[in-house]
Amino acid sequence: MLLYGCQAAPNGSASDFLRERAALAGELIQSLEGEVDADAEAAWSAEIRTRLDQVDAGTATTIPWSEARSSHPRRSGRDPRA
């Protein structure tokens, strides 16, 4: 299955798919930045690792993308910038 530029293995785990998406997101963000803050990069890497470990262990609380997307402030009319 191809989704947002990520190729998920047919029998791959959800965490494999998330790792691939996280790597793609990281590359996109990096392409927008000039200098990389090493401390921030390390902190984000640790946070991503923690979250992926929770997914692998089955302890992560997840919600469907459609629900997450609909709860975004700009989509629900709660955006303070609007």
N, C-alpha and C positions, 0 to 999 in steps of 0.2 A: 504494500500500500504506500503510495506517495502522498505526503501531506506536508504542505508548507516547505517543500524542498528537502524533506527528510525521507529516507528510504527505510521503512521498518521491515525487519525480517519477518517472514510469514509466521514463524513460530517463536519470534523473539519476545522477550518479556517487556512489560510496560516500562520498567526502569531503563532497558536498553533504548527504547524509543525516546524516553525523556532525556537520557544522556545525549542522544543525537540531536534532539531539539535544543538542549541547553548549549551544546557546542556551537550550533548554528547561530543561536541568539548571541552568544559571546563574540563570535566572529563579526556579526553585524554591528554590534555595539563598538567593538574595537575599531572597525572601519570608520566610525564617526568621530573618534577621539584622537587628539594629537598625542598628548602624553598619557602614560598609563600610571595610575597611582598603585604602586606595588602593594601597599597595605590594604587598600580597598579590594584589589584583585584577589589577594589571599583570603580576605574576609568573605567575599562572594563565593570563592571556591570551596571554602569550608562550609558555608551555608548550603550550597548546592549538594555537596557530599552528604551532609546531614539529612537533607530532604530525600535524596535518592536512597539512602540507607533505610529511611522510614518507609518508603514505597516498597523496597525489597523485603522488609520485615513484615509488611502488611499492617503497620501501625499508623500509616498516614491517613488522614481524613481527606478524602477527595470529593469533588463535586463535578458534575458534568460541565463541559466547556460552555454549553448553552446557558446554564445557570450562572456561571461565573461572568460570562459576557453580559447577560441581562442585568446583573447586579452592579455593573460599573456605573459610577456616578453620572457620567455623560449620557449613558444610555437610559438611565432611569429618571433623568431630569433633576438630579441632586448635585450637579456639578457646580461648585462655588464660583468657578470662573465664568459661568454662563451669564 
